[in-house]
Amino acid sequence: MHVPARRSVQNEKARTMNRNKLYAVIAALVVASLVLGYLFYKERQKPTGIEIEINDNGISIDQK
């Protein structure tokens, strides 16, 4: 009987699956960090201060 050869094939498959899971986790972390970075950037780009608008309805003043 040559059982060790079969174990090595099973171990290699397990290692490949674990490696693929690791790559998936790393990819998810990269995507999450890119999304959070983009949201932070957009939040910083919002204007601050007072917005004054004059139109047919009158004058509106909004604080941002």
mmCIF file as Biopython writes it, N, C-alpha, C and O atoms, coordinates in Angstrom:
data_model
#
loop_
_atom_site.group_PDB
_atom_site.id
_atom_site.type_symbol
_atom_site.label_atom_id
_atom_site.label_alt_id
_atom_site.label_comp_id
_atom_site.label_asym_id
_atom_site.label_entity_id
_atom_site.label_seq_id
_atom_site.pdbx_PDB_ins_code
_atom_site.Cartn_x
_atom_site.Cartn_y
_atom_site.Cartn_z
_atom_site.occupancy
_atom_site.B_iso_or_equiv
_atom_site.auth_seq_id
_atom_site.auth_asym_id
_atom_site.pdbx_PDB_model_num
ATOM 1   N N  . MET A ? 1  ? 0.837   -1.197 0.000  1.0 0.0 1  A 1 
ATOM 2   C CA . MET A ? 1  ? 0.000   0.000  0.000  1.0 0.0 1  A 1 
ATOM 3   C C  . MET A ? 1  ? 0.873   1.248  0.000  1.0 0.0 1  A 1 
ATOM 4   O O  . MET A ? 1  ? 1.897   1.323  0.679  1.0 0.0 1  A 1 
ATOM 5   N N  . HIS A ? 2  ? 0.432   2.216  -0.781 1.0 0.0 2  A 1 
ATOM 6   C CA . HIS A ? 2  ? 1.211   3.454  -0.879 1.0 0.0 2  A 1 
ATOM 7   C C  . HIS A ? 2  ? 0.336   4.635  -0.455 1.0 0.0 2  A 1 
ATOM 8   O O  . HIS A ? 2  ? -0.031  5.465  -1.287 1.0 0.0 2  A 1 
ATOM 9   N N  . VAL A ? 3  ? 0.008   4.711  0.811  1.0 0.0 3  A 1 
ATOM 10  C CA . VAL A ? 3  ? -0.908  5.715  1.356  1.0 0.0 3  A 1 
ATOM 11  C C  . VAL A ? 3  ? -0.288  7.112  1.422  1.0 0.0 3  A 1 
ATOM 12  O O  . VAL A ? 3  ? -1.007  8.079  1.170  1.0 0.0 3  A 1 
ATOM 13  N N  . PRO A ? 4  ? 0.995   7.283  1.744  1.0 0.0 4  A 1 
ATOM 14  C CA . PRO A ? 4  ? 1.548   8.644  1.842  1.0 0.0 4  A 1 
ATOM 15  C C  . PRO A ? 4  ? 1.382   9.492  0.587  1.0 0.0 4  A 1 
ATOM 16  O O  . PRO A ? 4  ? 1.231   10.709 0.691  1.0 0.0 4  A 1 
ATOM 17  N N  . ALA A ? 5  ? 1.406   8.889  -0.586 1.0 0.0 5  A 1 
ATOM 18  C CA . ALA A ? 5  ? 1.232   9.668  -1.818 1.0 0.0 5  A 1 
ATOM 19  C C  . ALA A ? 5  ? -0.160  10.285 -1.866 1.0 0.0 5  A 1 
ATOM 20  O O  . ALA A ? 5  ? -0.323  11.428 -2.294 1.0 0.0 5  A 1 
ATOM 21  N N  . ARG A ? 6  ? -1.148  9.540  -1.432 1.0 0.0 6  A 1 
ATOM 22  C CA . ARG A ? 6  ? -2.507  10.071 -1.420 1.0 0.0 6  A 1 
ATOM 23  C C  . ARG A ? 6  ? -2.640  11.209 -0.422 1.0 0.0 6  A 1 
ATOM 24  O O  . ARG A ? 6  ? -3.324  12.198 -0.685 1.0 0.0 6  A 1 
ATOM 25  N N  . ARG A ? 7  ? -1.992  11.067 0.714  1.0 0.0 7  A 1 
ATOM 26  C CA . ARG A ? 7  ? -2.036  12.137 1.717  1.0 0.0 7  A 1 
ATOM 27  C C  . ARG A ? 7  ? -1.405  13.417 1.184  1.0 0.0 7  A 1 
ATOM 28  O O  . ARG A ? 7  ? -1.899  14.512 1.454  1.0 0.0 7  A 1 
ATOM 29  N N  . SER A ? 8  ? -0.339  13.290 0.443  1.0 0.0 8  A 1 
ATOM 30  C CA . SER A ? 8  ? 0.307   14.499 -0.070 1.0 0.0 8  A 1 
ATOM 31  C C  . SER A ? 8  ? -0.593  15.216 -1.077 1.0 0.0 8  A 1 
ATOM 32  O O  . SER A ? 8  ? -0.600  16.445 -1.130 1.0 0.0 8  A 1 
ATOM 33  N N  . VAL A ? 9  ? -1.338  14.473 -1.862 1.0 0.0 9  A 1 
ATOM 34  C CA . VAL A ? 9  ? -2.279  15.086 -2.805 1.0 0.0 9  A 1 
ATOM 35  C C  . VAL A ? 9  ? -3.385  15.799 -2.040 1.0 0.0 9  A 1 
ATOM 36  O O  . VAL A ? 9  ? -3.772  16.915 -2.388 1.0 0.0 9  A 1 
ATOM 37  N N  . GLN A ? 10 ? -3.891  15.149 -0.997 1.0 0.0 10 A 1 
ATOM 38  C CA . GLN A ? 10 ? -4.931  15.782 -0.178 1.0 0.0 10 A 1 
ATOM 39  C C  . GLN A ? 10 ? -4.387  17.006 0.535  1.0 0.0 10 A 1 
ATOM 40  O O  . GLN A ? 10 ? -5.067  18.029 0.615  1.0 0.0 10 A 1 
ATOM 41  N N  . ASN A ? 11 ? -3.167  16.915 1.054  1.0 0.0 11 A 1 
ATOM 42  C CA . ASN A ? 11 ? -2.556  18.069 1.727  1.0 0.0 11 A 1 
ATOM 43  C C  . ASN A ? 11 ? -2.337  19.221 0.753  1.0 0.0 11 A 1 
ATOM 44  O O  . ASN A ? 11 ? -2.522  20.386 1.107  1.0 0.0 11 A 1 
ATOM 45  N N  . GLU A ? 12 ? -1.946  18.894 -0.461 1.0 0.0 12 A 1 
ATOM 46  C CA . GLU A ? 12 ? -1.733  19.942 -1.464 1.0 0.0 12 A 1 
ATOM 47  C C  . GLU A ? 12 ? -3.049  20.630 -1.822 1.0 0.0 12 A 1 
ATOM 48  O O  . GLU A ? 12 ? -3.088  21.850 -1.981 1.0 0.0 12 A 1 
ATOM 49  N N  . LYS A ? 13 ? -4.121  19.855 -1.948 1.0 0.0 13 A 1 
ATOM 50  C CA . LYS A ? 13 ? -5.437  20.445 -2.218 1.0 0.0 13 A 1 
ATOM 51  C C  . LYS A ? 13 ? -5.868  21.337 -1.066 1.0 0.0 13 A 1 
ATOM 52  O O  . LYS A ? 13 ? -6.413  22.419 -1.285 1.0 0.0 13 A 1 
ATOM 53  N N  . ALA A ? 14 ? -5.625  20.887 0.168  1.0 0.0 14 A 1 
ATOM 54  C CA . ALA A ? 14 ? -5.993  21.684 1.345  1.0 0.0 14 A 1 
ATOM 55  C C  . ALA A ? 14 ? -5.189  22.976 1.381  1.0 0.0 14 A 1 
ATOM 56  O O  . ALA A ? 14 ? -5.729  24.039 1.685  1.0 0.0 14 A 1 
ATOM 57  N N  . ARG A ? 15 ? -3.900  22.885 1.071  1.0 0.0 15 A 1 
ATOM 58  C CA . ARG A ? 15 ? -3.060  24.087 1.054  1.0 0.0 15 A 1 
ATOM 59  C C  . ARG A ? 15 ? -3.521  25.060 -0.028 1.0 0.0 15 A 1 
ATOM 60  O O  . ARG A ? 15 ? -3.537  26.272 0.187  1.0 0.0 15 A 1 
ATOM 61  N N  . THR A ? 16 ? -3.891  24.531 -1.183 1.0 0.0 16 A 1 
ATOM 62  C CA . THR A ? 16 ? -4.371  25.376 -2.275 1.0 0.0 16 A 1 
ATOM 63  C C  . THR A ? 16 ? -5.665  26.070 -1.881 1.0 0.0 16 A 1 
ATOM 64  O O  . THR A ? 16 ? -5.840  27.257 -2.159 1.0 0.0 16 A 1 
ATOM 65  N N  . MET A ? 17 ? -6.574  25.346 -1.237 1.0 0.0 17 A 1 
ATOM 66  C CA . MET A ? 17 ? -7.826  25.950 -0.798 1.0 0.0 17 A 1 
ATOM 67  C C  . MET A ? 17 ? -7.556  27.019 0.262  1.0 0.0 17 A 1 
ATOM 68  O O  . MET A ? 17 ? -8.161  28.091 0.232  1.0 0.0 17 A 1 
ATOM 69  N N  . ASN A ? 18 ? -6.648  26.731 1.200  1.0 0.0 18 A 1 
ATOM 70  C CA . ASN A ? 18 ? -6.320  27.727 2.221  1.0 0.0 18 A 1 
ATOM 71  C C  . ASN A ? 18 ? -5.680  28.958 1.598  1.0 0.0 18 A 1 
ATOM 72  O O  . ASN A ? 18 ? -5.957  30.084 2.011  1.0 0.0 18 A 1 
ATOM 73  N N  . ARG A ? 19 ? -4.823  28.744 0.601  1.0 0.0 19 A 1 
ATOM 74  C CA . ARG A ? 19 ? -4.178  29.868 -0.075 1.0 0.0 19 A 1 
ATOM 75  C C  . ARG A ? 19 ? -5.225  30.708 -0.809 1.0 0.0 19 A 1 
ATOM 76  O O  . ARG A ? 19 ? -5.161  31.937 -0.787 1.0 0.0 19 A 1 
ATOM 77  N N  . ASN A ? 20 ? -6.179  30.054 -1.451 1.0 0.0 20 A 1 
ATOM 78  C CA . ASN A ? 20 ? -7.234  30.778 -2.160 1.0 0.0 20 A 1 
ATOM 79  C C  . ASN A ? 20 ? -8.088  31.575 -1.186 1.0 0.0 20 A 1 
ATOM 80  O O  . ASN A ? 20 ? -8.473  32.706 -1.484 1.0 0.0 20 A 1 
ATOM 81  N N  . LYS A ? 21 ? -8.388  31.005 -0.031 1.0 0.0 21 A 1 
ATOM 82  C CA . LYS A ? 21 ? -9.147  31.733 0.989  1.0 0.0 21 A 1 
ATOM 83  C C  . LYS A ? 21 ? -8.361  32.942 1.475  1.0 0.0 21 A 1 
ATOM 84  O O  . LYS A ? 21 ? -8.932  34.011 1.688  1.0 0.0 21 A 1 
ATOM 85  N N  . LEU A ? 22 ? -7.049  32.776 1.650  1.0 0.0 22 A 1 
ATOM 86  C CA . LEU A ? 22 ? -6.206  33.891 2.076  1.0 0.0 22 A 1 
ATOM 87  C C  . LEU A ? 22 ? -6.221  35.001 1.030  1.0 0.0 22 A 1 
ATOM 88  O O  . LEU A ? 22 ? -6.318  36.179 1.375  1.0 0.0 22 A 1 
ATOM 89  N N  . TYR A ? 23 ? -6.126  34.633 -0.243 1.0 0.0 23 A 1 
ATOM 90  C CA . TYR A ? 23 ? -6.176  35.634 -1.312 1.0 0.0 23 A 1 
ATOM 91  C C  . TYR A ? 23 ? -7.524  36.348 -1.331 1.0 0.0 23 A 1 
ATOM 92  O O  . TYR A ? 23 ? -7.587  37.553 -1.574 1.0 0.0 23 A 1 
ATOM 93  N N  . ALA A ? 24 ? -8.593  35.613 -1.077 1.0 0.0 24 A 1 
ATOM 94  C CA . ALA A ? 24 ? -9.927  36.222 -1.051 1.0 0.0 24 A 1 
ATOM 95  C C  . ALA A ? 24 ? -10.042 37.213 0.103  1.0 0.0 24 A 1 
ATOM 96  O O  . ALA A ? 24 ? -10.615 38.290 -0.065 1.0 0.0 24 A 1 
ATOM 97  N N  . VAL A ? 25 ? -9.508  36.867 1.264  1.0 0.0 25 A 1 
ATOM 98  C CA . VAL A ? 25 ? -9.552  37.772 2.421  1.0 0.0 25 A 1 
ATOM 99  C C  . VAL A ? 25 ? -8.722  39.020 2.140  1.0 0.0 25 A 1 
ATOM 100 O O  . VAL A ? 25 ? -9.151  40.132 2.449  1.0 0.0 25 A 1 
ATOM 101 N N  . ILE A ? 26 ? -7.547  38.844 1.560  1.0 0.0 26 A 1 
ATOM 102 C CA . ILE A ? 26 ? -6.697  39.994 1.240  1.0 0.0 26 A 1 
ATOM 103 C C  . ILE A ? 26 ? -7.389  40.894 0.220  1.0 0.0 26 A 1 
ATOM 104 O O  . ILE A ? 26 ? -7.359  42.117 0.357  1.0 0.0 26 A 1 
ATOM 105 N N  . ALA A ? 27 ? -8.009  40.309 -0.793 1.0 0.0 27 A 1 
ATOM 106 C CA . ALA A ? 27 ? -8.725  41.098 -1.805 1.0 0.0 27 A 1 
ATOM 107 C C  . ALA A ? 27 ? -9.884  41.864 -1.164 1.0 0.0 27 A 1 
ATOM 108 O O  . ALA A ? 27 ? -10.112 43.029 -1.492 1.0 0.0 27 A 1 
ATOM 109 N N  . ALA A ? 28 ? -10.612 41.221 -0.259 1.0 0.0 28 A 1 
ATOM 110 C CA . ALA A ? 28 ? -11.725 41.897 0.418  1.0 0.0 28 A 1 
ATOM 111 C C  . ALA A ? 28 ? -11.219 43.059 1.252  1.0 0.0 28 A 1 
ATOM 112 O O  . ALA A ? 28 ? -11.853 44.114 1.279  1.0 0.0 28 A 1 
ATOM 113 N N  . LEU A ? 29 ? -10.091 42.894 1.935  1.0 0.0 29 A 1 
ATOM 114 C CA . LEU A ? 29 ? -9.520  43.985 2.731  1.0 0.0 29 A 1 
ATOM 115 C C  . LEU A ? 29 ? -9.059  45.137 1.844  1.0 0.0 29 A 1 
ATOM 116 O O  . LEU A ? 29 ? -9.225  46.301 2.208  1.0 0.0 29 A 1 
ATOM 117 N N  . VAL A ? 30 ? -8.490  44.828 0.699  1.0 0.0 30 A 1 
ATOM 118 C CA . VAL A ? 30 ? -8.056  45.876 -0.237 1.0 0.0 30 A 1 
ATOM 119 C C  . VAL A ? 30 ? -9.271  46.653 -0.747 1.0 0.0 30 A 1 
ATOM 120 O O  . VAL A ? 30 ? -9.250  47.883 -0.784 1.0 0.0 30 A 1 
ATOM 121 N N  . VAL A ? 31 ? -10.316 45.946 -1.133 1.0 0.0 31 A 1 
ATOM 122 C CA . VAL A ? 31 ? -11.530 46.610 -1.626 1.0 0.0 31 A 1 
ATOM 123 C C  . VAL A ? 31 ? -12.147 47.467 -0.529 1.0 0.0 31 A 1 
ATOM 124 O O  . VAL A ? 31 ? -12.558 48.599 -0.785 1.0 0.0 31 A 1 
ATOM 125 N N  . ALA A ? 32 ? -12.216 46.938 0.693  1.0 0.0 32 A 1 
ATOM 126 C CA . ALA A ? 32 ? -12.785 47.701 1.809  1.0 0.0 32 A 1 
ATOM 127 C C  . ALA A ? 32 ? -11.975 48.961 2.084  1.0 0.0 32 A 1 
ATOM 128 O O  . ALA A ? 32 ? -12.547 50.022 2.335  1.0 0.0 32 A 1 
ATOM 129 N N  . SER A ? 33 ? -10.652 48.858 2.038  1.0 0.0 33 A 1 
ATOM 130 C CA . SER A ? 33 ? -9.828  50.044 2.295  1.0 0.0 33 A 1 
ATOM 131 C C  . SER A ? 33 ? -9.983  51.070 1.167  1.0 0.0 33 A 1 
ATOM 132 O O  . SER A ? 33 ? -9.970  52.273 1.429  1.0 0.0 33 A 1 
ATOM 133 N N  . LEU A ? 34 ? -10.128 50.614 -0.080 1.0 0.0 34 A 1 
ATOM 134 C CA . LEU A ? 34 ? -10.343 51.551 -1.183 1.0 0.0 34 A 1 
ATOM 135 C C  . LEU A ? 34 ? -11.685 52.265 -1.046 1.0 0.0 34 A 1 
ATOM 136 O O  . LEU A ? 34 ? -11.769 53.470 -1.282 1.0 0.0 34 A 1 
ATOM 137 N N  . VAL A ? 35 ? -12.726 51.540 -0.670 1.0 0.0 35 A 1 
ATOM 138 C CA . VAL A ? 35 ? -14.049 52.146 -0.504 1.0 0.0 35 A 1 
ATOM 139 C C  . VAL A ? 35 ? -14.021 53.158 0.638  1.0 0.0 35 A 1 
ATOM 140 O O  . VAL A ? 35 ? -14.533 54.268 0.494  1.0 0.0 35 A 1 
ATOM 141 N N  . LEU A ? 36 ? -13.431 52.785 1.762  1.0 0.0 36 A 1 
ATOM 142 C CA . LEU A ? 36 ? -13.354 53.719 2.894  1.0 0.0 36 A 1 
ATOM 143 C C  . LEU A ? 36 ? -12.517 54.946 2.549  1.0 0.0 36 A 1 
ATOM 144 O O  . LEU A ? 36 ? -12.860 56.061 2.942  1.0 0.0 36 A 1 
ATOM 145 N N  . GLY A ? 37 ? -11.432 54.750 1.823  1.0 0.0 37 A 1 
ATOM 146 C CA . GLY A ? 37 ? -10.615 55.880 1.394  1.0 0.0 37 A 1 
ATOM 147 C C  . GLY A ? 37 ? -11.378 56.824 0.484  1.0 0.0 37 A 1 
ATOM 148 O O  . GLY A ? 37 ? -11.268 58.043 0.610  1.0 0.0 37 A 1 
ATOM 149 N N  . TYR A ? 38 ? -12.156 56.257 -0.437 1.0 0.0 38 A 1 
ATOM 150 C CA . TYR A ? 38 ? -12.966 57.081 -1.341 1.0 0.0 38 A 1 
ATOM 151 C C  . TYR A ? 38 ? -14.026 57.853 -0.562 1.0 0.0 38 A 1 
ATOM 152 O O  . TYR A ? 38 ? -14.232 59.041 -0.810 1.0 0.0 38 A 1 
ATOM 153 N N  . LEU A ? 39 ? -14.697 57.191 0.377  1.0 0.0 39 A 1 
ATOM 154 C CA . LEU A ? 39 ? -15.717 57.878 1.173  1.0 0.0 39 A 1 
ATOM 155 C C  . LEU A ? 39 ? -15.101 59.001 2.011  1.0 0.0 39 A 1 
ATOM 156 O O  . LEU A ? 39 ? -15.688 60.076 2.140  1.0 0.0 39 A 1 
ATOM 157 N N  . PHE A ? 40 ? -13.926 58.752 2.574  1.0 0.0 40 A 1 
ATOM 158 C CA . PHE A ? 40 ? -13.235 59.785 3.341  1.0 0.0 40 A 1 
ATOM 159 C C  . PHE A ? 40 ? -12.869 60.968 2.450  1.0 0.0 40 A 1 
ATOM 160 O O  . PHE A ? 40 ? -13.026 62.123 2.845  1.0 0.0 40 A 1 
ATOM 161 N N  . TYR A ? 41 ? -12.380 60.673 1.239  1.0 0.0 41 A 1 
ATOM 162 C CA . TYR A ? 41 ? -12.024 61.725 0.289  1.0 0.0 41 A 1 
ATOM 163 C C  . TYR A ? 41 ? -13.243 62.565 -0.081 1.0 0.0 41 A 1 
ATOM 164 O O  . TYR A ? 41 ? -13.167 63.793 -0.100 1.0 0.0 41 A 1 
ATOM 165 N N  . LYS A ? 42 ? -14.370 61.908 -0.375 1.0 0.0 42 A 1 
ATOM 166 C CA . LYS A ? 42 ? -15.581 62.639 -0.744 1.0 0.0 42 A 1 
ATOM 167 C C  . LYS A ? 42 ? -16.086 63.500 0.411  1.0 0.0 42 A 1 
ATOM 168 O O  . LYS A ? 42 ? -16.577 64.607 0.192  1.0 0.0 42 A 1 
ATOM 169 N N  . GLU A ? 43 ? -15.968 63.002 1.626  1.0 0.0 43 A 1 
ATOM 170 C CA . GLU A ? 43 ? -16.399 63.766 2.791  1.0 0.0 43 A 1 
ATOM 171 C C  . GLU A ? 43 ? -15.538 65.014 2.968  1.0 0.0 43 A 1 
ATOM 172 O O  . GLU A ? 43 ? -16.041 66.070 3.352  1.0 0.0 43 A 1 
ATOM 173 N N  . ARG A ? 44 ? -14.258 64.893 2.693  1.0 0.0 44 A 1 
ATOM 174 C CA . ARG A ? 44 ? -13.353 66.041 2.833  1.0 0.0 44 A 1 
ATOM 175 C C  . ARG A ? 44 ? -13.569 67.075 1.730  1.0 0.0 44 A 1 
ATOM 176 O O  . ARG A ? 44 ? -13.211 68.239 1.906  1.0 0.0 44 A 1 
ATOM 177 N N  . GLN A ? 45 ? -14.143 66.676 0.606  1.0 0.0 45 A 1 
ATOM 178 C CA . GLN A ? 45 ? -14.348 67.587 -0.519 1.0 0.0 45 A 1 
ATOM 179 C C  . GLN A ? 45 ? -15.619 68.422 -0.398 1.0 0.0 45 A 1 
ATOM 180 O O  . GLN A ? 45 ? -15.831 69.349 -1.179 1.0 0.0 45 A 1 
ATOM 181 N N  . LYS A ? 46 ? -16.459 68.098 0.575  1.0 0.0 46 A 1 
ATOM 182 C CA . LYS A ? 46 ? -17.698 68.860 0.733  1.0 0.0 46 A 1 
ATOM 183 C C  . LYS A ? 46 ? -17.374 70.281 1.176  1.0 0.0 46 A 1 
ATOM 184 O O  . LYS A ? 46 ? -16.517 70.490 2.035  1.0 0.0 46 A 1 
ATOM 185 N N  . PRO A ? 47 ? -18.060 71.258 0.586  1.0 0.0 47 A 1 
ATOM 186 C CA . PRO A ? 47 ? -17.817 72.638 0.989  1.0 0.0 47 A 1 
ATOM 187 C C  . PRO A ? 47 ? -18.350 72.897 2.404  1.0 0.0 47 A 1 
ATOM 188 O O  . PRO A ? 47 ? -19.340 72.305 2.834  1.0 0.0 47 A 1 
ATOM 189 N N  . THR A ? 48 ? -17.671 73.785 3.100  1.0 0.0 48 A 1 
ATOM 190 C CA . THR A ? 48 ? -18.114 74.172 4.435  1.0 0.0 48 A 1 
ATOM 191 C C  . THR A ? 48 ? -18.422 75.659 4.427  1.0 0.0 48 A 1 
ATOM 192 O O  . THR A ? 48 ? -17.936 76.397 3.569  1.0 0.0 48 A 1 
ATOM 193 N N  . GLY A ? 49 ? -19.219 76.091 5.372  1.0 0.0 49 A 1 
ATOM 194 C CA . GLY A ? 49 ? -19.550 77.508 5.470  1.0 0.0 49 A 1 
ATOM 195 C C  . GLY A ? 49 ? -21.022 77.746 5.271  1.0 0.0 49 A 1 
ATOM 196 O O  . GLY A ? 49 ? -21.858 76.950 5.698  1.0 0.0 49 A 1 
ATOM 197 N N  . ILE A ? 50 ? -21.338 78.859 4.613  1.0 0.0 50 A 1 
ATOM 198 C CA . ILE A ? 50 ? -22.722 79.273 4.417  1.0 0.0 50 A 1 
ATOM 199 C C  . ILE A ? 50 ? -23.009 79.342 2.928  1.0 0.0 50 A 1 
ATOM 200 O O  . ILE A ? 50 ? -22.200 79.844 2.147  1.0 0.0 50 A 1 
ATOM 201 N N  . GLU A ? 51 ? -24.176 78.830 2.543  1.0 0.0 51 A 1 
ATOM 202 C CA . GLU A ? 51 ? -24.610 78.897 1.152  1.0 0.0 51 A 1 
ATOM 203 C C  . GLU A ? 51 ? -25.807 79.835 1.081  1.0 0.0 51 A 1 
ATOM 204 O O  . GLU A ? 51 ? -26.813 79.637 1.763  1.0 0.0 51 A 1 
ATOM 205 N N  . ILE A ? 52 ? -25.677 80.876 0.232  1.0 0.0 52 A 1 
ATOM 206 C CA . ILE A ? 52 ? -26.760 81.840 0.045  1.0 0.0 52 A 1 
ATOM 207 C C  . ILE A ? 52 ? -27.296 81.665 -1.368 1.0 0.0 52 A 1 
ATOM 208 O O  . ILE A ? 52 ? -26.547 81.719 -2.343 1.0 0.0 52 A 1 
ATOM 209 N N  . GLU A ? 53 ? -28.602 81.455 -1.464 1.0 0.0 53 A 1 
ATOM 210 C CA . GLU A ? 53 ? -29.221 81.240 -2.767 1.0 0.0 53 A 1 
ATOM 211 C C  . GLU A ? 53 ? -30.358 82.241 -2.945 1.0 0.0 53 A 1 
ATOM 212 O O  . GLU A ? 53 ? -31.227 82.384 -2.084 1.0 0.0 53 A 1 
ATOM 213 N N  . ILE A ? 54 ? -30.328 82.928 -4.084 1.0 0.0 54 A 1 
ATOM 214 C CA . ILE A ? 54 ? -31.384 83.884 -4.407 1.0 0.0 54 A 1 
ATOM 215 C C  . ILE A ? 54 ? -32.057 83.404 -5.694 1.0 0.0 54 A 1 
ATOM 216 O O  . ILE A ? 54 ? -31.404 83.243 -6.725 1.0 0.0 54 A 1 
ATOM 217 N N  . ASN A ? 55 ? -33.369 83.178 -5.619 1.0 0.0 55 A 1 
ATOM 218 C CA . ASN A ? 55 ? -34.100 82.733 -6.800 1.0 0.0 55 A 1 
ATOM 219 C C  . ASN A ? 55 ? -35.513 83.314 -6.755 1.0 0.0 55 A 1 
ATOM 220 O O  . ASN A ? 55 ? -35.781 84.219 -5.964 1.0 0.0 55 A 1 
ATOM 221 N N  . ASP A ? 56 ? -36.413 82.807 -7.588 1.0 0.0 56 A 1 
ATOM 222 C CA . ASP A ? 56 ? -37.784 83.314 -7.660 1.0 0.0 56 A 1 
ATOM 223 C C  . ASP A ? 56 ? -38.547 83.113 -6.356 1.0 0.0 56 A 1 
ATOM 224 O O  . ASP A ? 56 ? -39.484 83.855 -6.064 1.0 0.0 56 A 1 
ATOM 225 N N  . ASN A ? 57 ? -38.152 82.114 -5.573 1.0 0.0 57 A 1 
ATOM 226 C CA . ASN A ? 57 ? -38.831 81.843 -4.300 1.0 0.0 57 A 1 
ATOM 227 C C  . ASN A ? 57 ? -38.334 82.733 -3.161 1.0 0.0 57 A 1 
ATOM 228 O O  . ASN A ? 57 ? -38.892 82.704 -2.065 1.0 0.0 57 A 1 
ATOM 229 N N  . GLY A ? 58 ? -37.310 83.508 -3.409 1.0 0.0 58 A 1 
ATOM 230 C CA . GLY A ? 58 ? -36.777 84.389 -2.358 1.0 0.0 58 A 1 
ATOM 231 C C  . GLY A ? 58 ? -35.325 84.058 -2.073 1.0 0.0 58 A 1 
ATOM 232 O O  . GLY A ? 58 ? -34.590 83.578 -2.936 1.0 0.0 58 A 1 
ATOM 233 N N  . ILE A ? 59 ? -34.935 84.329 -0.840 1.0 0.0 59 A 1 
ATOM 234 C CA . ILE A ? 59 ? -33.551 84.127 -0.402 1.0 0.0 59 A 1 
ATOM 235 C C  . ILE A ? 59 ? -33.529 82.951 0.563  1.0 0.0 59 A 1 
ATOM 236 O O  . ILE A ? 59 ? -34.367 82.862 1.460  1.0 0.0 59 A 1 
ATOM 237 N N  . SER A ? 60 ? -32.581 82.060 0.379  1.0 0.0 60 A 1 
ATOM 238 C CA . SER A ? 60 ? -32.402 80.976 1.347  1.0 0.0 60 A 1 
ATOM 239 C C  . SER A ? 60 ? -30.946 80.953 1.773  1.0 0.0 60 A 1 
ATOM 240 O O  . SER A ? 60 ? -30.042 81.094 0.949  1.0 0.0 60 A 1 
ATOM 241 N N  . ILE A ? 61 ? -30.731 80.777 3.053  1.0 0.0 61 A 1 
ATOM 242 C CA . ILE A ? 61 ? -29.391 80.712 3.628  1.0 0.0 61 A 1 
ATOM 243 C C  . ILE A ? 61 ? -29.261 79.380 4.350  1.0 0.0 61 A 1 
ATOM 244 O O  . ILE A ? 61 ? -30.024 79.079 5.269  1.0 0.0 61 A 1 
ATOM 245 N N  . ASP A ? 62 ? -28.288 78.588 3.924  1.0 0.0 62 A 1 
ATOM 246 C CA . ASP A ? 62 ? -28.048 77.279 4.527  1.0 0.0 62 A 1 
ATOM 247 C C  . ASP A ? 62 ? -26.635 77.233 5.071  1.0 0.0 62 A 1 
ATOM 248 O O  . ASP A ? 62 ? -25.684 77.682 4.430  1.0 0.0 62 A 1 
ATOM 249 N N  . GLN A ? 63 ? -26.519 76.681 6.270  1.0 0.0 63 A 1 
ATOM 250 C CA . GLN A ? 63 ? -25.189 76.479 6.840  1.0 0.0 63 A 1 
ATOM 251 C C  . GLN A ? 63 ? -24.746 75.068 6.530  1.0 0.0 63 A 1 
ATOM 252 O O  . GLN A ? 63 ? -25.492 74.111 6.737  1.0 0.0 63 A 1 
ATOM 253 N N  . LYS A ? 64 ? -23.553 74.944 6.042  1.0 0.0 64 A 1 
ATOM 254 C CA . LYS A ? 64 ? -23.041 73.606 5.682  1.0 0.0 64 A 1 
ATOM 255 C C  . LYS A ? 64 ? -22.003 73.162 6.669  1.0 0.0 64 A 1 
ATOM 256 O O  . LYS A ? 64 ? -21.456 72.067 6.539  1.0 0.0 64 A 1 
#
